[in-house]
């Protein structure tokens, strides 16, 4: 049985890495993959390890050996160096003993193999098979989006939250923006649980926060670069203070799901539509100011958008394109 080895940071995992792994699998009987990481890197080792396991979960002849290393002992560089390669080779011999062949896309792979006393097979060093690198993906993920596996894309999705009081067009704008940018959106969950605002209870708000967070996590999968979300947990918390003068206490995972890259606050200077479930005009305007002060007290920055429905859409598109350029 020929035992192979692939190692790397996989920061992020991309289709070039997967092509290397497939090449290795065609040329050995069992493959050990060593994801190498430190606690100082922008993408945690836990996340990268999950990407690899999820992407390769249907392959049997693979062993994944996570390796958290100390940069003071093992140089953190991709420069080809005999001295550096010798140190890493010693580490790999301990992590994957009885390895027969190592597969890389880098010249230093030859040195590592030499110090391990095994064979080396070079794959796509000039990046012609899969023309991408992890550094380019980190710098411009949207430009190289198609080189990211589906398991990795959600990490790079930019989340945009539409906030504001009732009857300011959040729901319709979320749908329209998602259609324009060919991606997913998350509707607000309030009406799924409470039909009339004045009938809302504190426990209803807790259920709304949980259901909404689950929807955000669900819709991240398959989102195309952007995800539009109608309201967030802070709006729910603001309702709690507005209606009950009570702080909304939610679980940590809900807070984590509600981290956004951009907030757009929809001002109430538009047509008011009373559908029989909403606050009065006066209540709506009072709630708008309450929401705004709540976000300011939390130190959450937002951009205000006003005007008629079409102007809101045009302004939102402009802000999004300027904030996240280039989108392609």
Secondary structure, 3 states (H helix, E strand, C coil): CCEEEEEECCCCCCHHHHHHHHHHHHCCCEEEEEEEECCCCCCCHHHHHHHHHHHCCCCCCEEECCEECCCCCCCCCCCCCHHHHHHHHHHHHHHCCCCCEEEECCCHHHHHHHHHCCEEEECCCCCCCCCCCHHHHHHCCCCCHHHCCHHHHHHHCEEEEEEECCCCCHHHHHHHHHHHCCCEEECCCHHHHCCCHHHCCHHHHHHHHHHHHHHHHHHHCCCCCEEEEECCHHHHHHHHHHHHCCCCCCCHHHHHHCCCCEEEEECCCCCCCCCCCCCCHHHHHHHHHHHHHHHHHCCCCCEEECCCHHHHHHHHHHHHHHHCCCCC
